[in-house]
Amino acid sequence: MSIDWQWVVMKNFAVNMTLVRRVLTGTPDAYGNDVYTDVMIQVPQCVFVPAGSSENLVFTDQVSQTDTIFFPPGVVVTALDAVIYNGDTYEIQGEPSYWTSPFSGRESPIRINVTRVTGVTI
């Protein structure tokens, strides 16, 4: 029997996060644009990996933080969604990475690149 140590470590230090699913309401606004509503979904066994931040000081004072979040296999996540972690909302950047091992057939945790921007702009 083989043990997937990466998943064992992830489960031991995992936290709960909120997935903000943006769902199309089906009724366009007065200008014909799509209208979305937010549905909050609790996701257990998630891992937050800080990756760094940068600061923009040209005519502004903004901090842009880019991080990585791992969700457990089986969670459906799209580029339109967001994630709430420790009270902060992170926008998903690009498509989440789903991967299944060609050797064992096991699904890996879902990798999600996220960004949070704080500060002001003129």
C-alpha positions, -999 to 999 in steps of 0.1 A, spaced: 0 0 0 14 34 -10 8 65 10 3 99 -7 24 119 18 16 153 1 -21 147 7 -15 135 43 5 167 51 -21 189 34 -50 173 54 -31 178 87 -26 215 83 -56 224 62 -82 251 70 -117 259 60 -123 285 33 -153 300 16 -157 296 -22 -177 326 -36 -194 310 -66 -206 336 -91 -238 324 -107 -255 339 -137 -290 351 -127 -304 347 -163 -319 382 -162 -297 409 -179 -295 444 -166 -310 475 -183 -280 476 -207 -281 439 -216 -251 429 -194 -251 396 -175 -260 399 -139 -244 375 -113 -253 366 -78 -229 352 -52 -234 318 -36 -212 311 -6 -199 275 -3 -178 262 27 -148 242 16 -129 221 42 -93 208 39 -78 238 21 -43 251 22 -31 287 18 5 293 4 18 328 6 38 338 -25 46 375 -22 34 409 -29 43 441 -47 35 478 -41 25 504 -66 34 540 -55 29 558 -89 -1 581 -84 -14 555 -59 -7 535 -28 -17 499 -36 -4 466 -25 -10 436 -48 -7 402 -31 -4 371 -52 -8 337 -35 -17 301 -41 -46 281 -26 -51 243 -28 -86 229 -26 -92 192 -21 -100 170 -52 -135 171 -64 -143 208 -58 -155 226 -89 -138 260 -92 -139 285 -121 -120 316 -130 -151 337 -122 -151 326 -85 -134 341 -55 -122 327 -22 -126 342 13 -98 333 37 -93 349 71 -118 376 62 -100 387 30 -114 381 -5 -90 368 -31 -99 369 -68 -90 338 -88 -66 345 -116 -68 322 -146 -82 287 -147 -76 264 -116 -53 235 -122 -69 200 -121 -45 171 -125 -48 133 -124 -17 112 -121 -12 90 -152 6 65 -130 -18 60 -101 -51 76 -115 -53 97 -83 -65 133 -84 -42 159 -70 -53 189 -49 -67 217 -71 -42 245 -75 -57 280 -76 -37 312 -82 -53 342 -64 -47 379 -60 -58 404 -34 -54 442 -41 -56 467 -13 -50 504 -11 -62 534 -30 -59 549 -65 -66 583 -79 
